[in-house]
Amino acid sequence: MDVQFSPELATKLTELATQQGRKPSDVVEEAVARYLDEEDRLFAALERGERALERGDFLTQEQMADRIQRLLRP
């Protein structure tokens, strides 16, 4: 797979890879892998939230504000 970067981004990538003693392609692969893992976690959390809403398992805004206030009290 070929990916094209702007000259500015390519320069930053090359500089970062050089500082780390790595190949730019390895830095890109790691960054994309981290991004995809985070996206998976985000979508899983959204699905859990949707299921909780469907069950009626949620807090109102007032209930959440009360919980936060209790946590912040000394």
PyMOL Python script that loads the backbone (N, CA, C, O; Angstrom):
from pymol import cmd

cmd.read_pdbstr("""\
ATOM      1  N   MET A   1       0.854  -1.170   0.000  1.00  0.00           N
ATOM      2  CA  MET A   1       0.000   0.000   0.000  1.00  0.00           C
ATOM      3  C   MET A   1       0.900   1.232   0.000  1.00  0.00           C
ATOM      4  O   MET A   1       1.869   1.320   0.753  1.00  0.00           O
ATOM      5  N   ASP A   2       0.556   2.162  -0.850  1.00  0.00           N
ATOM      6  CA  ASP A   2       1.300   3.414  -0.913  1.00  0.00           C
ATOM      7  C   ASP A   2       0.445   4.529  -0.338  1.00  0.00           C
ATOM      8  O   ASP A   2      -0.750   4.632  -0.616  1.00  0.00           O
ATOM      9  N   VAL A   3       1.088   5.361   0.469  1.00  0.00           N
ATOM     10  CA  VAL A   3       0.405   6.498   1.078  1.00  0.00           C
ATOM     11  C   VAL A   3       1.222   7.745   0.770  1.00  0.00           C
ATOM     12  O   VAL A   3       2.445   7.755   0.914  1.00  0.00           O
ATOM     13  N   GLN A   4       0.532   8.790   0.346  1.00  0.00           N
ATOM     14  CA  GLN A   4       1.205  10.047   0.031  1.00  0.00           C
ATOM     15  C   GLN A   4       0.971  11.040   1.162  1.00  0.00           C
ATOM     16  O   GLN A   4      -0.153  11.220   1.630  1.00  0.00           O
ATOM     17  N   PHE A   5       2.049  11.679   1.589  1.00  0.00           N
ATOM     18  CA  PHE A   5       1.970  12.696   2.631  1.00  0.00           C
ATOM     19  C   PHE A   5       2.363  14.042   2.054  1.00  0.00           C
ATOM     20  O   PHE A   5       3.090  14.120   1.064  1.00  0.00           O
ATOM     21  N   SER A   6       1.875  15.098   2.683  1.00  0.00           N
ATOM     22  CA  SER A   6       2.322  16.434   2.291  1.00  0.00           C
ATOM     23  C   SER A   6       3.815  16.516   2.574  1.00  0.00           C
ATOM     24  O   SER A   6       4.327  15.776   3.415  1.00  0.00           O
ATOM     25  N   PRO A   7       4.509  17.393   1.892  1.00  0.00           N
ATOM     26  CA  PRO A   7       5.949  17.530   2.150  1.00  0.00           C
ATOM     27  C   PRO A   7       6.262  17.849   3.615  1.00  0.00           C
ATOM     28  O   PRO A   7       7.244  17.358   4.171  1.00  0.00           O
ATOM     29  N   GLU A   8       5.417  18.675   4.228  1.00  0.00           N
ATOM     30  CA  GLU A   8       5.656  19.042   5.630  1.00  0.00           C
ATOM     31  C   GLU A   8       5.520  17.825   6.547  1.00  0.00           C
ATOM     32  O   GLU A   8       6.348  17.608   7.432  1.00  0.00           O
ATOM     33  N   LEU A   9       4.475  17.039   6.326  1.00  0.00           N
ATOM     34  CA  LEU A   9       4.264  15.860   7.157  1.00  0.00           C
ATOM     35  C   LEU A   9       5.345  14.814   6.902  1.00  0.00           C
ATOM     36  O   LEU A   9       5.810  14.156   7.833  1.00  0.00           O
ATOM     37  N   ALA A  10       5.738  14.663   5.654  1.00  0.00           N
ATOM     38  CA  ALA A  10       6.809  13.713   5.322  1.00  0.00           C
ATOM     39  C   ALA A  10       8.110  14.105   6.017  1.00  0.00           C
ATOM     40  O   ALA A  10       8.848  13.241   6.491  1.00  0.00           O
ATOM     41  N   THR A  11       8.388  15.392   6.076  1.00  0.00           N
ATOM     42  CA  THR A  11       9.598  15.866   6.751  1.00  0.00           C
ATOM     43  C   THR A  11       9.530  15.557   8.242  1.00  0.00           C
ATOM     44  O   THR A  11      10.503  15.070   8.819  1.00  0.00           O
ATOM     45  N   LYS A  12       8.393  15.836   8.867  1.00  0.00           N
ATOM     46  CA  LYS A  12       8.232  15.540  10.291  1.00  0.00           C
ATOM     47  C   LYS A  12       8.396  14.051  10.558  1.00  0.00           C
ATOM     48  O   LYS A  12       9.055  13.651  11.518  1.00  0.00           O
ATOM     49  N   LEU A  13       7.794  13.239   9.706  1.00  0.00           N
ATOM     50  CA  LEU A  13       7.878  11.794   9.860  1.00  0.00           C
ATOM     51  C   LEU A  13       9.316  11.322   9.756  1.00  0.00           C
ATOM     52  O   LEU A  13       9.772  10.521  10.571  1.00  0.00           O
ATOM     53  N   THR A  14      10.020  11.808   8.771  1.00  0.00           N
ATOM     54  CA  THR A  14      11.416  11.419   8.583  1.00  0.00           C
ATOM     55  C   THR A  14      12.267  11.849   9.767  1.00  0.00           C
ATOM     56  O   THR A  14      13.119  11.092  10.231  1.00  0.00           O
ATOM     57  N   GLU A  15      12.040  13.060  10.256  1.00  0.00           N
ATOM     58  CA  GLU A  15      12.803  13.553  11.409  1.00  0.00           C
ATOM     59  C   GLU A  15      12.527  12.699  12.644  1.00  0.00           C
ATOM     60  O   GLU A  15      13.457  12.341  13.367  1.00  0.00           O
ATOM     61  N   LEU A  16      11.267  12.371  12.891  1.00  0.00           N
ATOM     62  CA  LEU A  16      10.914  11.548  14.048  1.00  0.00           C
ATOM     63  C   LEU A  16      11.542  10.166  13.938  1.00  0.00           C
ATOM     64  O   LEU A  16      12.119   9.659  14.900  1.00  0.00           O
ATOM     65  N   ALA A  17      11.426   9.566  12.773  1.00  0.00           N
ATOM     66  CA  ALA A  17      11.992   8.229  12.570  1.00  0.00           C
ATOM     67  C   ALA A  17      13.504   8.255  12.775  1.00  0.00           C
ATOM     68  O   ALA A  17      14.065   7.346  13.386  1.00  0.00           O
ATOM     69  N   THR A  18      14.152   9.281  12.272  1.00  0.00           N
ATOM     70  CA  THR A  18      15.603   9.401  12.424  1.00  0.00           C
ATOM     71  C   THR A  18      15.984   9.540  13.891  1.00  0.00           C
ATOM     72  O   THR A  18      16.932   8.903  14.350  1.00  0.00           O
ATOM     73  N   GLN A  19      15.255  10.365  14.623  1.00  0.00           N
ATOM     74  CA  GLN A  19      15.523  10.533  16.057  1.00  0.00           C
ATOM     75  C   GLN A  19      15.389   9.220  16.810  1.00  0.00           C
ATOM     76  O   GLN A  19      16.116   8.971  17.772  1.00  0.00           O
ATOM     77  N   GLN A  20      14.457   8.380  16.371  1.00  0.00           N
ATOM     78  CA  GLN A  20      14.204   7.110  17.048  1.00  0.00           C
ATOM     79  C   GLN A  20      15.025   5.964  16.479  1.00  0.00           C
ATOM     80  O   GLN A  20      14.959   4.840  16.977  1.00  0.00           O
ATOM     81  N   GLY A  21      15.796   6.247  15.439  1.00  0.00           N
ATOM     82  CA  GLY A  21      16.599   5.204  14.809  1.00  0.00           C
ATOM     83  C   GLY A  21      15.735   4.151  14.114  1.00  0.00           C
ATOM     84  O   GLY A  21      16.069   2.966  14.100  1.00  0.00           O
ATOM     85  N   ARG A  22      14.627   4.603  13.542  1.00  0.00           N
ATOM     86  CA  ARG A  22      13.689   3.684  12.901  1.00  0.00           C
ATOM     87  C   ARG A  22      13.442   4.108  11.463  1.00  0.00           C
ATOM     88  O   ARG A  22      13.818   5.204  11.047  1.00  0.00           O
ATOM     89  N   LYS A  23      12.809   3.230  10.725  1.00  0.00           N
ATOM     90  CA  LYS A  23      12.399   3.556   9.362  1.00  0.00           C
ATOM     91  C   LYS A  23      11.063   4.295   9.427  1.00  0.00           C
ATOM     92  O   LYS A  23      10.212   3.963  10.252  1.00  0.00           O
ATOM     93  N   PRO A  24      10.874   5.289   8.569  1.00  0.00           N
ATOM     94  CA  PRO A  24       9.593   5.992   8.553  1.00  0.00           C
ATOM     95  C   PRO A  24       8.406   5.043   8.381  1.00  0.00           C
ATOM     96  O   PRO A  24       7.357   5.249   8.992  1.00  0.00           O
ATOM     97  N   SER A  25       8.561   4.023   7.567  1.00  0.00           N
ATOM     98  CA  SER A  25       7.452   3.086   7.351  1.00  0.00           C
ATOM     99  C   SER A  25       7.080   2.363   8.637  1.00  0.00           C
ATOM    100  O   SER A  25       5.906   2.059   8.851  1.00  0.00           O
ATOM    101  N   ASP A  26       8.054   2.080   9.498  1.00  0.00           N
ATOM    102  CA  ASP A  26       7.753   1.430  10.778  1.00  0.00           C
ATOM    103  C   ASP A  26       6.988   2.374  11.708  1.00  0.00           C
ATOM    104  O   ASP A  26       6.079   1.952  12.423  1.00  0.00           O
ATOM    105  N   VAL A  27       7.364   3.649  11.690  1.00  0.00           N
ATOM    106  CA  VAL A  27       6.673   4.643  12.515  1.00  0.00           C
ATOM    107  C   VAL A  27       5.224   4.778  12.055  1.00  0.00           C
ATOM    108  O   VAL A  27       4.310   4.837  12.877  1.00  0.00           O
ATOM    109  N   VAL A  28       5.017   4.827  10.737  1.00  0.00           N
ATOM    110  CA  VAL A  28       3.667   4.946  10.194  1.00  0.00           C
ATOM    111  C   VAL A  28       2.848   3.706  10.544  1.00  0.00           C
ATOM    112  O   VAL A  28       1.696   3.827  10.959  1.00  0.00           O
ATOM    113  N   GLU A  29       3.422   2.529  10.385  1.00  0.00           N
ATOM    114  CA  GLU A  29       2.692   1.301  10.677  1.00  0.00           C
ATOM    115  C   GLU A  29       2.261   1.253  12.147  1.00  0.00           C
ATOM    116  O   GLU A  29       1.131   0.871  12.454  1.00  0.00           O
ATOM    117  N   GLU A  30       3.159   1.638  13.048  1.00  0.00           N
ATOM    118  CA  GLU A  30       2.818   1.655  14.472  1.00  0.00           C
ATOM    119  C   GLU A  30       1.719   2.673  14.765  1.00  0.00           C
ATOM    120  O   GLU A  30       0.800   2.396  15.536  1.00  0.00           O
ATOM    121  N   ALA A  31       1.815   3.846  14.150  1.00  0.00           N
ATOM    122  CA  ALA A  31       0.810   4.891  14.371  1.00  0.00           C
ATOM    123  C   ALA A  31      -0.565   4.439  13.871  1.00  0.00           C
ATOM    124  O   ALA A  31      -1.571   4.662  14.543  1.00  0.00           O
ATOM    125  N   VAL A  32      -0.611   3.818  12.718  1.00  0.00           N
ATOM    126  CA  VAL A  32      -1.891   3.360  12.170  1.00  0.00           C
ATOM    127  C   VAL A  32      -2.455   2.238  13.039  1.00  0.00           C
ATOM    128  O   VAL A  32      -3.659   2.196  13.288  1.00  0.00           O
ATOM    129  N   ALA A  33      -1.599   1.333  13.500  1.00  0.00           N
ATOM    130  CA  ALA A  33      -2.050   0.243  14.369  1.00  0.00           C
ATOM    131  C   ALA A  33      -2.650   0.802  15.654  1.00  0.00           C
ATOM    132  O   ALA A  33      -3.697   0.334  16.102  1.00  0.00           O
ATOM    133  N   ARG A  34      -1.995   1.801  16.252  1.00  0.00           N
ATOM    134  CA  ARG A  34      -2.531   2.425  17.466  1.00  0.00           C
ATOM    135  C   ARG A  34      -3.868   3.097  17.192  1.00  0.00           C
ATOM    136  O   ARG A  34      -4.801   2.984  17.987  1.00  0.00           O
ATOM    137  N   TYR A  35      -3.958   3.788  16.081  1.00  0.00           N
ATOM    138  CA  TYR A  35      -5.199   4.472  15.711  1.00  0.00           C
ATOM    139  C   TYR A  35      -6.329   3.462  15.551  1.00  0.00           C
ATOM    140  O   TYR A  35      -7.423   3.672  16.075  1.00  0.00           O
ATOM    141  N   LEU A  36      -6.080   2.380  14.839  1.00  0.00           N
ATOM    142  CA  LEU A  36      -7.120   1.382  14.617  1.00  0.00           C
ATOM    143  C   LEU A  36      -7.537   0.712  15.917  1.00  0.00           C
ATOM    144  O   LEU A  36      -8.720   0.435  16.115  1.00  0.00           O
ATOM    145  N   ASP A  37      -6.587   0.448  16.807  1.00  0.00           N
ATOM    146  CA  ASP A  37      -6.926  -0.111  18.118  1.00  0.00           C
ATOM    147  C   ASP A  37      -7.815   0.845  18.905  1.00  0.00           C
ATOM    148  O   ASP A  37      -8.780   0.424  19.544  1.00  0.00           O
ATOM    149  N   GLU A  38      -7.486   2.120  18.856  1.00  0.00           N
ATOM    150  CA  GLU A  38      -8.285   3.124  19.576  1.00  0.00           C
ATOM    151  C   GLU A  38      -9.685   3.227  18.976  1.00  0.00           C
ATOM    152  O   GLU A  38     -10.661   3.364  19.712  1.00  0.00           O
ATOM    153  N   GLU A  39      -9.793   3.163  17.670  1.00  0.00           N
ATOM    154  CA  GLU A  39     -11.098   3.182  17.021  1.00  0.00           C
ATOM    155  C   GLU A  39     -11.928   1.977  17.455  1.00  0.00           C
ATOM    156  O   GLU A  39     -13.123   2.109  17.719  1.00  0.00           O
ATOM    157  N   ASP A  40     -11.303   0.807  17.531  1.00  0.00           N
ATOM    158  CA  ASP A  40     -12.010  -0.394  18.004  1.00  0.00           C
ATOM    159  C   ASP A  40     -12.540  -0.186  19.419  1.00  0.00           C
ATOM    160  O   ASP A  40     -13.687  -0.523  19.712  1.00  0.00           O
ATOM    161  N   ARG A  41     -11.699   0.372  20.300  1.00  0.00           N
ATOM    162  CA  ARG A  41     -12.134   0.622  21.679  1.00  0.00           C
ATOM    163  C   ARG A  41     -13.272   1.634  21.731  1.00  0.00           C
ATOM    164  O   ARG A  41     -14.215   1.478  22.506  1.00  0.00           O
ATOM    165  N   LEU A  42     -13.180   2.668  20.906  1.00  0.00           N
ATOM    166  CA  LEU A  42     -14.223   3.688  20.869  1.00  0.00           C
ATOM    167  C   LEU A  42     -15.561   3.085  20.432  1.00  0.00           C
ATOM    168  O   LEU A  42     -16.586   3.311  21.074  1.00  0.00           O
ATOM    169  N   PHE A  43     -15.548   2.327  19.352  1.00  0.00           N
ATOM    170  CA  PHE A  43     -16.793   1.743  18.861  1.00  0.00           C
ATOM    171  C   PHE A  43     -17.364   0.728  19.841  1.00  0.00           C
ATOM    172  O   PHE A  43     -18.583   0.624  19.980  1.00  0.00           O
ATOM    173  N   ALA A  44     -16.505  -0.020  20.520  1.00  0.00           N
ATOM    174  CA  ALA A  44     -16.985  -0.963  21.535  1.00  0.00           C
ATOM    175  C   ALA A  44     -17.648  -0.201  22.679  1.00  0.00           C
ATOM    176  O   ALA A  44     -18.688  -0.626  23.183  1.00  0.00           O
ATOM    177  N   ALA A  45     -17.057   0.920  23.094  1.00  0.00           N
ATOM    178  CA  ALA A  45     -17.638   1.724  24.169  1.00  0.00           C
ATOM    179  C   ALA A  45     -18.972   2.317  23.735  1.00  0.00           C
ATOM    180  O   ALA A  45     -19.917   2.358  24.524  1.00  0.00           O
ATOM    181  N   LEU A  46     -19.057   2.769  22.505  1.00  0.00           N
ATOM    182  CA  LEU A  46     -20.322   3.310  22.003  1.00  0.00           C
ATOM    183  C   LEU A  46     -21.407   2.239  21.970  1.00  0.00           C
ATOM    184  O   LEU A  46     -22.560   2.502  22.311  1.00  0.00           O
ATOM    185  N   GLU A  47     -21.035   1.043  21.563  1.00  0.00           N
ATOM    186  CA  GLU A  47     -22.008  -0.058  21.549  1.00  0.00           C
ATOM    187  C   GLU A  47     -22.475  -0.388  22.963  1.00  0.00           C
ATOM    188  O   GLU A  47     -23.660  -0.636  23.184  1.00  0.00           O
ATOM    189  N   ARG A  48     -21.545  -0.392  23.922  1.00  0.00           N
ATOM    190  CA  ARG A  48     -21.944  -0.652  25.316  1.00  0.00           C
ATOM    191  C   ARG A  48     -22.888   0.435  25.799  1.00  0.00           C
ATOM    192  O   ARG A  48     -23.860   0.146  26.497  1.00  0.00           O
ATOM    193  N   GLY A  49     -22.616   1.671  25.437  1.00  0.00           N
ATOM    194  CA  GLY A  49     -23.479   2.776  25.825  1.00  0.00           C
ATOM    195  C   GLY A  49     -24.866   2.664  25.211  1.00  0.00           C
ATOM    196  O   GLY A  49     -25.870   2.914  25.878  1.00  0.00           O
ATOM    197  N   GLU A  50     -24.919   2.293  23.953  1.00  0.00           N
ATOM    198  CA  GLU A  50     -26.217   2.125  23.291  1.00  0.00           C
ATOM    199  C   GLU A  50     -27.022   1.007  23.949  1.00  0.00           C
ATOM    200  O   GLU A  50     -28.228   1.143  24.154  1.00  0.00           O
ATOM    201  N   ARG A  51     -26.355  -0.091  24.276  1.00  0.00           N
ATOM    202  CA  ARG A  51     -27.060  -1.196  24.944  1.00  0.00           C
ATOM    203  C   ARG A  51     -27.574  -0.758  26.316  1.00  0.00           C
ATOM    204  O   ARG A  51     -28.679  -1.125  26.714  1.00  0.00           O
ATOM    205  N   ALA A  52     -26.771   0.027  27.037  1.00  0.00           N
ATOM    206  CA  ALA A  52     -27.199   0.523  28.347  1.00  0.00           C
ATOM    207  C   ALA A  52     -28.420   1.428  28.204  1.00  0.00           C
ATOM    208  O   ALA A  52     -29.358   1.343  28.997  1.00  0.00           O
ATOM    209  N   LEU A  53     -28.406   2.286  27.198  1.00  0.00           N
ATOM    210  CA  LEU A  53     -29.568   3.157  26.963  1.00  0.00           C
ATOM    211  C   LEU A  53     -30.812   2.342  26.649  1.00  0.00           C
ATOM    212  O   LEU A  53     -31.901   2.645  27.139  1.00  0.00           O
ATOM    213  N   GLU A  54     -30.650   1.313  25.836  1.00  0.00           N
ATOM    214  CA  GLU A  54     -31.790   0.462  25.481  1.00  0.00           C
ATOM    215  C   GLU A  54     -32.373  -0.231  26.717  1.00  0.00           C
ATOM    216  O   GLU A  54     -33.580  -0.461  26.800  1.00  0.00           O
ATOM    217  N   ARG A  55     -31.503  -0.558  27.671  1.00  0.00           N
ATOM    218  CA  ARG A  55     -31.953  -1.195  28.916  1.00  0.00           C
ATOM    219  C   ARG A  55     -32.520  -0.173  29.893  1.00  0.00           C
ATOM    220  O   ARG A  55     -33.133  -0.541  30.895  1.00  0.00           O
ATOM    221  N   GLY A  56     -32.317   1.107  29.606  1.00  0.00           N
ATOM    222  CA  GLY A  56     -32.744   2.149  30.531  1.00  0.00           C
ATOM    223  C   GLY A  56     -31.740   2.344  31.653  1.00  0.00           C
ATOM    224  O   GLY A  56     -32.075   2.896  32.701  1.00  0.00           O
ATOM    225  N   ASP A  57     -30.518   1.898  31.439  1.00  0.00           N
ATOM    226  CA  ASP A  57     -29.464   1.959  32.446  1.00  0.00           C
ATOM    227  C   ASP A  57     -28.593   3.191  32.187  1.00  0.00           C
ATOM    228  O   ASP A  57     -27.549   3.107  31.540  1.00  0.00           O
ATOM    229  N   PHE A  58     -29.042   4.327  32.700  1.00  0.00           N
ATOM    230  CA  PHE A  58     -28.290   5.570  32.503  1.00  0.00           C
ATOM    231  C   PHE A  58     -28.616   6.539  33.637  1.00  0.00           C
ATOM    232  O   PHE A  58     -29.565   6.342  34.397  1.00  0.00           O
ATOM    233  N   LEU A  59     -27.805   7.590  33.729  1.00  0.00           N
ATOM    234  CA  LEU A  59     -28.025   8.629  34.725  1.00  0.00           C
ATOM    235  C   LEU A  59     -28.552   9.880  34.028  1.00  0.00           C
ATOM    236  O   LEU A  59     -28.174  10.176  32.894  1.00  0.00           O
ATOM    237  N   THR A  60     -29.419  10.601  34.709  1.00  0.00           N
ATOM    238  CA  THR A  60     -29.846  11.897  34.190  1.00  0.00           C
ATOM    239  C   THR A  60     -28.716  12.896  34.407  1.00  0.00           C
ATOM    240  O   THR A  60     -27.752  12.618  35.120  1.00  0.00           O
ATOM    241  N   GLN A  61     -28.848  14.037  33.796  1.00  0.00           N
ATOM    242  CA  GLN A  61     -27.848  15.086  33.977  1.00  0.00           C
ATOM    243  C   GLN A  61     -27.756  15.486  35.447  1.00  0.00           C
ATOM    244  O   GLN A  61     -26.660  15.711  35.962  1.00  0.00           O
ATOM    245  N   GLU A  62     -28.885  15.575  36.115  1.00  0.00           N
ATOM    246  CA  GLU A  62     -28.892  15.943  37.537  1.00  0.00           C
ATOM    247  C   GLU A  62     -28.212  14.881  38.391  1.00  0.00           C
ATOM    248  O   GLU A  62     -27.455  15.208  39.305  1.00  0.00           O
ATOM    249  N   GLN A  63     -28.478  13.607  38.096  1.00  0.00           N
ATOM    250  CA  GLN A  63     -27.834  12.532  38.849  1.00  0.00           C
ATOM    251  C   GLN A  63     -26.318  12.566  38.651  1.00  0.00           C
ATOM    252  O   GLN A  63     -25.559  12.364  39.599  1.00  0.00           O
ATOM    253  N   MET A  64     -25.888  12.819  37.433  1.00  0.00           N
ATOM    254  CA  MET A  64     -24.451  12.885  37.163  1.00  0.00           C
ATOM    255  C   MET A  64     -23.828  14.072  37.885  1.00  0.00           C
ATOM    256  O   MET A  64     -22.741  13.942  38.448  1.00  0.00           O
ATOM    257  N   ALA A  65     -24.486  15.220  37.880  1.00  0.00           N
ATOM    258  CA  ALA A  65     -23.968  16.390  38.587  1.00  0.00           C
ATOM    259  C   ALA A  65     -23.855  16.104  40.080  1.00  0.00           C
ATOM    260  O   ALA A  65     -22.875  16.504  40.708  1.00  0.00           O
ATOM    261  N   ASP A  66     -24.834  15.424  40.654  1.00  0.00           N
ATOM    262  CA  ASP A  66     -24.776  15.057  42.078  1.00  0.00           C
ATOM    263  C   ASP A  66     -23.583  14.157  42.362  1.00  0.00           C
ATOM    264  O   ASP A  66     -22.875  14.356  43.349  1.00  0.00           O
ATOM    265  N   ARG A  67     -23.357  13.175  41.509  1.00  0.00           N
ATOM    266  CA  ARG A  67     -22.213  12.264  41.708  1.00  0.00           C
ATOM    267  C   ARG A  67     -20.889  13.018  41.650  1.00  0.00           C
ATOM    268  O   ARG A  67     -19.993  12.786  42.461  1.00  0.00           O
ATOM    269  N   ILE A  68     -20.781  13.911  40.694  1.00  0.00           N
ATOM    270  CA  ILE A  68     -19.541  14.680  40.562  1.00  0.00           C
ATOM    271  C   ILE A  68     -19.324  15.545  41.795  1.00  0.00           C
ATOM    272  O   ILE A  68     -18.210  15.622  42.312  1.00  0.00           O
ATOM    273  N   GLN A  69     -20.382  16.196  42.266  1.00  0.00           N
ATOM    274  CA  GLN A  69     -20.266  17.029  43.463  1.00  0.00           C
ATOM    275  C   GLN A  69     -19.820  16.201  44.667  1.00  0.00           C
ATOM    276  O   GLN A  69     -18.987  16.655  45.451  1.00  0.00           O
ATOM    277  N   ARG A  70     -20.363  14.998  44.820  1.00  0.00           N
ATOM    278  CA  ARG A  70     -19.969  14.130  45.934  1.00  0.00           C
ATOM    279  C   ARG A  70     -18.494  13.737  45.822  1.00  0.00           C
ATOM    280  O   ARG A  70     -17.796  13.657  46.833  1.00  0.00           O
ATOM    281  N   LEU A  71     -18.028  13.495  44.621  1.00  0.00           N
ATOM    282  CA  LEU A  71     -16.632  13.123  44.423  1.00  0.00           C
ATOM    283  C   LEU A  71     -15.682  14.277  44.720  1.00  0.00           C
ATOM    284  O   LEU A  71     -14.549  14.064  45.153  1.00  0.00           O
ATOM    285  N   LEU A  72     -16.146  15.488  44.487  1.00  0.00           N
ATOM    286  CA  LEU A  72     -15.286  16.660  44.667  1.00  0.00           C
ATOM    287  C   LEU A  72     -15.300  17.216  46.094  1.00  0.00           C
ATOM    288  O   LEU A  72     -14.464  18.045  46.453  1.00  0.00           O
ATOM    289  N   ARG A  73     -16.245  16.759  46.892  1.00  0.00           N
ATOM    290  CA  ARG A  73     -16.303  17.243  48.275  1.00  0.00           C
ATOM    291  C   ARG A  73     -15.126  16.700  49.070  1.00  0.00           C
ATOM    292  O   ARG A  73     -14.716  15.552  48.896  1.00  0.00           O
ATOM    293  N   PRO A  74     -14.581  17.555  49.957  1.00  0.00           N
ATOM    294  CA  PRO A  74     -13.467  17.094  50.801  1.00  0.00           C
ATOM    295  C   PRO A  74     -13.893  16.086  51.840  1.00  0.00           C
ATOM    296  O   PRO A  74     -13.064  15.613  52.618  1.00  0.00           O
TER     297      PRO A  74
END
""", "prot")
cmd.dss("prot")
cmd.show_as("cartoon", "prot")
cmd.util.cbc("prot")
cmd.orient("prot")
